[in-house]
Amino acid sequence: MPPIATGPVHWDWLFHPGGNRADERLWTWATDPLPMWAETAAITMPALRLADHRMRYLDFEGEVGGGRGSVRQLVTGGYELRQQTECCFEAVLRWSSQRSGDAGGLADGGAAEIRFFTTTGDQAGGATRWEVTVCCLGGGNQERMAE
């Protein structure tokens, strides 16, 4: 599988762990934007585990600063955790509204299963290789996919 795009357009997937408000970090992965997909299709693509992001990024839109580009919220919603280990994060996502018309074909009030997981082998530089599988569940509370 090819690595995720290194260009300016990618999606950051931010998850607040376990609903513990005392935990001020967000688990974060980056992927290429989702292509348009049928409601029952599953997509598997490369993912990059990023450093945990600060809570402020759940509601942030605008210039990041330091020449790092900008953030635009695409979808807002919540998730039900199915599994979480060092090598896997699996959840059911539910979103109430789409904030942008380019959210990979995700309809308002939708749901999807998502699974970030490590695969065998390492990427260049010794980093762990991650992939993500997203499967739309069709029509469907506060995490976000951000670009």
Buried (B, 14 or more C-beta within 10 A) or exposed (E): EEEBBEEEEBBBBBBBEEEEEEEEBBBBBBBBBBEEBEBEEEBEBBBBBBEBBEBEBBEBEEEEEEEEBEBEBBBBBBBEEEEBEEEEBBBBBBBBEBBEEBBBBBBEBBBBBBBBBBBEEEEEEEEEBBBBBBBBBEEBEEBBBBB
